[in-house]
């Protein structure tokens, strides 16, 4: 299996930036893609961004131009760089790995709060 540990959340003012980290361990060769989802209270998780092994990225429309997902191969860690943060970006962010065999793994979540 694959274990994910996400971190890097915190509180920032509108317009600020944060970088979330997703450290992976275990059967890393089984990872097909990694992504970030976020969840508002009482809502289902929604896709933020994904990147596959080939480096192809995909973003939700509201994140395009503000967020960037990428991998540091030397650390087996994926990052979500978030800029120009807005209050509506406040949510719990979860790292997600899509594994071969149609399996999946989730991080524990990290809280992002954007407020004055």
Backbone as a chain_set.jsonl record, in Angstrom:
{"seq": "XXXXXXXXXXXXXXXXXXXXXXXXXXXXXXXXXXXXXXXXXXXXXXXXXXXXXXXXXXXXXXXXXXXXXXXXXXXXXXXXXXXXXXXXXXXXXXXXXXXXXXXXXXXXXXXXXXXX", "coords": {"N": [[0.828, -1.197, 0.0], [0.218, 2.369, -0.09], [1.237, 5.082, 1.835], [0.212, 8.265, 2.828], [1.187, 11.461, 3.908], [0.035, 14.468, 4.67], [0.667, 17.99, 4.965], [1.31, 21.405, 6.046], [-0.711, 23.258, 6.086], [-2.442, 26.18, 7.37], [-3.063, 29.469, 8.736], [-3.789, 32.307, 6.851], [-3.797, 35.634, 5.458], [-6.15, 37.108, 3.147], [-5.041, 37.012, -0.209], [-2.617, 36.005, 0.42], [-0.113, 33.32, 0.577], [0.412, 29.775, 0.568], [2.106, 26.649, 0.98], [1.362, 23.38, 0.514], [2.281, 20.104, 1.544], [2.787, 16.73, 0.525], [3.814, 13.833, 1.562], [4.92, 10.738, 0.466], [4.986, 7.227, 1.134], [5.922, 3.724, 1.095], [4.623, 1.453, -1.311], [5.572, 2.931, -3.742], [5.804, 2.656, -6.458], [3.373, 1.922, -7.318], [1.849, 4.113, -7.676], [-0.215, 6.034, -9.696], [-1.241, 8.584, -10.149], [-1.269, 11.728, -8.401], [-3.127, 13.841, -6.313], [-4.832, 16.763, -5.059], [-7.532, 17.359, -2.936], [-10.282, 19.207, -1.606], [-12.344, 20.0, 1.203], [-15.324, 21.369, 2.328], [-17.12, 22.187, 5.34], [-19.692, 19.871, 5.904], [-19.921, 19.287, 3.24], [-19.191, 17.45, 0.199], [-15.98, 16.151, -0.784], [-13.991, 18.023, -3.068], [-12.344, 18.218, -6.217], [-9.125, 19.656, -6.468], [-6.568, 19.779, -7.748], [-4.544, 17.75, -9.927], [-1.761, 15.589, -10.734], [-0.123, 13.497, -13.033], [2.017, 10.596, -13.582], [3.387, 11.25, -15.849], [3.632, 13.913, -15.639], [1.577, 15.507, -16.408], [-0.775, 17.932, -15.661], [-3.815, 18.899, -13.998], [-6.374, 21.173, -13.243], [-8.955, 22.464, -11.123], [-11.303, 24.853, -12.278], [-11.446, 27.259, -10.771], [-9.007, 27.369, -9.565], [-7.061, 27.619, -11.417], [-4.172, 29.223, -12.533], [-3.676, 30.23, -10.041], [-2.974, 28.169, -8.286], [-0.482, 25.589, -8.03], [0.537, 22.362, -8.783], [3.025, 20.004, -8.085], [5.856, 17.749, -8.23], [8.526, 16.763, -6.139], [10.938, 14.842, -7.017], [13.166, 13.86, -5.713], [12.46, 13.665, -3.119], [10.193, 12.172, -2.921], [7.815, 13.521, -2.633], [4.927, 15.464, -3.035], [3.659, 18.655, -3.933], [1.419, 21.348, -3.27], [1.223, 24.414, -4.345], [-0.087, 27.381, -3.34], [-1.374, 30.45, -4.222], [-2.432, 33.919, -4.053], [-4.609, 33.64, -2.278], [-8.007, 33.186, -1.295], [-10.845, 33.957, 0.816], [-12.78, 31.992, 0.303], [-11.25, 29.806, -0.224], [-10.824, 28.574, 2.102], [-10.744, 25.589, 3.795], [-10.537, 22.033, 4.475], [-7.762, 20.395, 3.272], [-6.904, 17.611, 1.346], [-4.512, 15.199, 0.526], [-4.248, 12.927, -2.188], [-3.843, 9.75, -3.663], [-3.953, 8.017, -6.639], [-3.895, 4.719, -7.362], [-2.434, 2.061, -9.271], [-4.527, -0.625, -10.316], [-6.831, 0.371, -9.569], [-6.945, 1.352, -6.997], [-6.77, 3.405, -4.044], [-5.368, 6.037, -2.003], [-5.379, 8.11, 0.877], [-4.4, 11.169, 2.441], [-4.283, 12.539, 5.789], [-5.372, 15.013, 5.958], [-5.233, 18.603, 5.996], [-5.695, 21.718, 7.494], [-6.677, 24.708, 5.952], [-6.951, 28.114, 6.35], [-8.273, 31.139, 5.386], [-8.411, 34.388, 6.121], [-9.152, 37.723, 7.357]], "CA": [[0.0, 0.0, 0.0], [0.889, 3.665, -0.075], [0.835, 5.948, 2.939], [0.384, 9.683, 2.52], [1.177, 12.37, 5.044], [-0.042, 15.838, 4.162], [0.952, 19.022, 5.95], [1.574, 22.722, 5.483], [-1.835, 24.17, 6.225], [-2.315, 27.238, 8.355], [-3.917, 30.642, 8.582], [-3.185, 33.408, 6.105], [-4.709, 36.689, 5.063], [-6.473, 37.089, 1.716], [-3.918, 37.408, -1.046], [-1.413, 35.319, 0.874], [0.298, 32.075, -0.067], [0.77, 28.618, 1.371], [2.511, 25.479, 0.223], [1.019, 22.12, 1.149], [3.162, 18.997, 1.207], [2.237, 15.378, 0.592], [4.931, 12.889, 1.55], [4.447, 9.382, 0.21], [5.863, 6.112, 1.484], [5.346, 2.432, 0.774], [4.753, 0.95, -2.671], [5.47, 4.134, -4.569], [5.722, 2.281, -7.862], [1.973, 1.685, -7.654], [1.151, 5.395, -7.824], [-0.481, 6.492, -11.059], [-1.347, 10.042, -10.097], [-1.467, 12.319, -7.081], [-3.931, 15.046, -6.399], [-5.324, 17.419, -3.854], [-8.953, 17.634, -2.84], [-10.613, 19.992, -0.429], [-13.679, 19.715, 1.718], [-15.973, 22.345, 3.184], [-17.981, 21.519, 6.325], [-20.971, 19.394, 5.426], [-19.905, 19.105, 1.792], [-18.309, 16.398, -0.296], [-14.668, 16.611, -1.24], [-13.945, 18.446, -4.466], [-11.009, 18.183, -6.783], [-8.381, 20.902, -6.589], [-5.557, 19.63, -8.792], [-3.901, 16.445, -10.029], [-0.616, 15.441, -11.626], [0.147, 12.08, -13.22], [3.429, 10.247, -13.658], [3.98, 11.937, -16.984], [3.741, 15.336, -15.354], [0.394, 16.239, -16.876], [-1.538, 18.491, -14.544], [-5.193, 19.314, -14.239], [-6.82, 22.023, -12.149], [-10.311, 22.986, -11.126], [-11.287, 26.169, -12.929], [-11.222, 28.375, -9.844], [-7.631, 27.329, -9.086], [-6.127, 27.838, -12.523], [-3.432, 30.475, -12.436], [-3.372, 30.547, -8.645], [-2.397, 27.0, -7.629], [0.4, 24.774, -8.843], [0.851, 21.065, -8.203], [4.25, 19.48, -8.664], [6.522, 16.704, -7.454], [9.965, 16.756, -5.915], [11.263, 13.426, -7.139], [14.222, 13.482, -4.781], [11.899, 13.505, -1.781], [8.913, 11.445, -2.998], [6.862, 14.456, -2.045], [4.179, 16.301, -3.95], [3.344, 19.939, -3.336], [0.401, 22.214, -3.829], [1.586, 25.798, -4.071], [-1.309, 28.167, -3.448], [-1.146, 31.89, -4.165], [-3.634, 34.755, -4.179], [-5.652, 32.907, -1.568], [-9.264, 33.893, -1.034], [-11.588, 33.347, 1.932], [-13.479, 30.782, -0.149], [-10.309, 28.69, -0.266], [-10.801, 27.978, 3.438], [-11.242, 24.216, 3.758], [-9.537, 21.008, 4.787], [-7.17, 19.908, 2.031], [-6.467, 16.222, 1.441], [-3.712, 14.615, -0.534], [-4.878, 11.705, -2.703], [-3.073, 9.017, -4.661], [-4.652, 7.007, -7.431], [-2.939, 3.64, -7.548], [-2.783, 1.031, -10.254], [-5.441, -1.577, -9.714], [-7.986, 1.168, -9.145], [-6.912, 1.56, -5.554], [-6.524, 4.799, -3.689], [-4.863, 6.311, -0.663], [-5.661, 9.483, 1.28], [-3.743, 11.743, 3.589], [-5.169, 12.794, 6.928], [-5.971, 16.334, 5.791], [-4.6, 19.743, 6.637], [-6.639, 22.839, 7.472], [-6.266, 26.0, 5.403], [-7.893, 29.165, 6.725], [-7.949, 32.426, 4.779], [-9.279, 35.391, 6.718], [-8.467, 38.948, 7.788]], "C": [[0.864, 1.249, 0.0], [0.347, 4.471, 1.086], [1.158, 7.392, 2.558], [0.305, 10.505, 3.799], [1.164, 13.791, 4.514], [0.115, 16.835, 5.305], [1.095, 20.366, 5.247], [0.431, 23.704, 5.576], [-1.569, 25.214, 7.294], [-3.291, 28.349, 8.073], [-3.162, 31.74, 7.861], [-4.244, 34.451, 5.801], [-5.037, 36.553, 3.573], [-5.324, 37.666, 0.897], [-2.622, 36.712, -0.692], [-1.172, 34.011, 0.153], [0.583, 31.006, 0.975], [1.26, 27.52, 0.447], [2.203, 24.234, 1.046], [1.958, 21.034, 0.648], [2.443, 17.673, 1.376], [3.403, 14.408, 0.445], [4.385, 11.472, 1.431], [5.483, 8.358, 0.646], [5.148, 4.81, 1.15], [5.614, 2.046, -0.674], [4.582, 2.081, -3.676], [5.331, 3.803, -6.04], [4.278, 2.057, -8.298], [1.177, 2.972, -7.853], [1.005, 5.757, -9.293], [-0.579, 8.013, -11.114], [-1.559, 10.477, -8.65], [-2.262, 13.599, -7.244], [-4.229, 15.624, -5.031], [-6.827, 17.64, -4.005], [-9.16, 18.539, -1.638], [-12.065, 19.741, -0.061], [-14.14, 20.84, 2.625], [-16.842, 21.59, 4.189], [-19.328, 21.123, 5.732], [-21.053, 19.153, 3.94], [-19.009, 17.928, 1.424], [-16.964, 16.994, -0.735], [-14.724, 16.971, -2.722], [-12.502, 18.489, -4.939], [-10.401, 19.578, -6.839], [-7.411, 20.81, -7.762], [-5.025, 18.201, -8.778], [-2.677, 16.533, -10.935], [-0.341, 13.956, -11.776], [1.648, 11.844, -13.384], [4.139, 10.949, -14.798], [4.133, 13.428, -16.78], [2.563, 16.165, -15.835], [-0.439, 16.676, -15.686], [-2.954, 18.855, -14.974], [-5.653, 20.083, -13.008], [-8.312, 22.314, -12.266], [-10.256, 24.426, -11.627], [-10.921, 27.303, -11.978], [-9.793, 28.423, -9.318], [-6.622, 27.644, -10.18], [-5.489, 29.214, -12.404], [-3.066, 30.868, -11.026], [-2.645, 29.403, -7.94], [-1.484, 26.253, -8.597], [0.714, 23.487, -8.104], [2.103, 20.543, -8.884], [4.877, 18.479, -7.708], [8.003, 17.004, -7.318], [10.384, 15.294, -5.909], [12.295, 12.969, -6.116], [13.68, 13.188, -3.393], [10.626, 12.675, -1.765], [7.81, 12.268, -2.34], [6.217, 15.278, -3.153], [3.759, 17.573, -3.212], [2.162, 20.594, -4.041], [0.749, 23.632, -3.399], [0.358, 26.652, -4.352], [-0.978, 29.648, -3.267], [-2.467, 32.628, -4.337], [-4.825, 34.097, -3.494], [-6.831, 33.808, -1.244], [-9.971, 33.239, 0.152], [-12.311, 32.066, 1.53], [-12.553, 29.592, -0.361], [-10.193, 28.007, 1.09], [-11.479, 26.619, 3.41], [-10.182, 23.299, 4.343], [-9.06, 20.44, 3.452], [-6.596, 18.519, 2.262], [-5.621, 15.842, 0.231], [-4.325, 13.265, -0.906], [-3.956, 11.062, -3.722], [-3.957, 7.982, -5.336], [-3.621, 5.949, -7.779], [-3.383, 2.716, -8.674], [-3.617, -0.038, -9.557], [-6.679, -0.894, -9.171], [-8.096, 1.272, -7.634], [-6.619, 3.023, -5.272], [-5.992, 4.894, -2.269], [-5.083, 7.779, -0.373], [-4.761, 9.898, 2.431], [-4.767, 12.069, 4.661], [-5.845, 14.157, 6.854], [-5.223, 17.406, 6.549], [-5.496, 20.963, 6.432], [-5.986, 24.082, 6.876], [-7.352, 27.006, 5.737], [-7.413, 30.491, 6.154], [-8.922, 33.462, 5.328], [-8.455, 36.596, 7.145], [-8.283, 38.926, 9.282]], "O": [[2.09, 1.176, 0.081], [-0.864, 4.536, 1.296], [2.233, 7.691, 2.038], [-0.544, 10.264, 4.657], [2.161, 14.267, 3.972], [-0.252, 16.564, 6.448], [1.012, 20.457, 4.022], [0.576, 24.863, 5.189], [-0.585, 25.132, 8.029], [-4.222, 28.201, 7.281], [-2.029, 32.064, 8.217], [-5.442, 34.179, 5.88], [-4.272, 35.944, 2.825], [-4.721, 38.674, 1.265], [-1.637, 36.817, -1.422], [-1.913, 33.635, -0.756], [0.948, 31.303, 2.112], [0.881, 27.463, -0.723], [2.728, 24.063, 2.146], [2.376, 21.036, -0.51], [1.599, 17.515, 2.258], [3.911, 14.19, -0.655], [3.507, 11.061, 2.19], [6.689, 8.584, 0.544], [3.934, 4.787, 0.946], [6.702, 2.284, -1.198], [3.568, 2.168, -4.368], [4.786, 4.605, -6.799], [3.984, 2.008, -9.492], [-0.015, 2.934, -8.158], [1.984, 5.783, -10.039], [-0.053, 8.643, -12.031], [-1.972, 9.69, -7.799], [-2.078, 14.343, -8.207], [-3.913, 15.037, -3.996], [-7.314, 18.05, -5.059], [-8.303, 18.622, -0.758], [-12.886, 19.334, -0.883], [-13.447, 21.22, 3.568], [-17.259, 20.465, 3.915], [-20.018, 21.946, 5.13], [-22.126, 18.849, 3.417], [-18.186, 17.474, 2.22], [-16.854, 18.188, -1.015], [-15.403, 16.32, -3.516], [-11.576, 18.758, -4.173], [-11.063, 20.549, -7.205], [-7.427, 21.653, -8.659], [-5.052, 17.527, -7.749], [-2.567, 17.421, -11.78], [-0.321, 13.223, -10.787], [2.444, 12.782, -13.331], [5.34, 11.214, -14.729], [4.688, 14.129, -17.627], [2.554, 17.387, -15.685], [-0.764, 15.872, -14.812], [-3.235, 19.084, -16.15], [-5.363, 19.697, -11.876], [-8.859, 22.398, -13.366], [-9.266, 25.126, -11.415], [-10.169, 28.206, -12.345], [-9.4, 29.407, -8.692], [-5.454, 27.907, -9.893], [-6.165, 30.223, -12.203], [-2.23, 31.749, -10.827], [-1.791, 29.646, -7.087], [-1.682, 26.279, -9.812], [1.11, 23.513, -6.939], [2.235, 20.623, -10.105], [4.489, 18.371, -6.545], [8.65, 17.444, -8.268], [10.205, 14.593, -4.913], [12.289, 11.81, -5.703], [14.346, 12.545, -2.583], [10.032, 12.488, -0.703], [6.987, 11.747, -1.588], [6.884, 15.725, -4.085], [3.533, 17.551, -2.002], [1.945, 20.413, -5.239], [0.588, 24.0, -2.235], [-0.173, 26.648, -5.463], [-0.372, 30.039, -2.269], [-3.481, 32.041, -4.714], [-5.913, 34.01, -4.063], [-6.687, 34.998, -0.962], [-9.712, 32.074, 0.455], [-12.438, 31.149, 2.342], [-13.018, 28.489, -0.647], [-9.534, 26.974, 1.212], [-12.649, 26.508, 3.044], [-9.074, 23.73, 4.663], [-9.869, 20.052, 2.609], [-5.894, 18.277, 3.244], [-5.968, 16.125, -0.916], [-4.852, 12.552, -0.052], [-3.356, 11.751, -4.548], [-4.618, 7.179, -4.678], [-2.604, 6.238, -8.409], [-4.571, 2.615, -8.981], [-3.436, -0.318, -8.372], [-7.465, -1.479, -8.425], [-9.19, 1.279, -7.07], [-6.26, 3.78, -6.174], [-6.139, 3.981, -1.457], [-4.987, 8.611, -1.276], [-4.405, 9.086, 3.286], [-5.969, 11.895, 4.462], [-6.785, 14.428, 7.601], [-4.649, 17.154, 7.608], [-5.992, 21.205, 5.332], [-4.876, 24.455, 7.256], [-8.528, 26.785, 5.446], [-6.285, 30.915, 6.408], [-10.117, 33.418, 5.034], [-7.234, 36.517, 7.28], [-7.727, 39.866, 9.85]]}, "num_chains": 1, "name": "protein.A"}
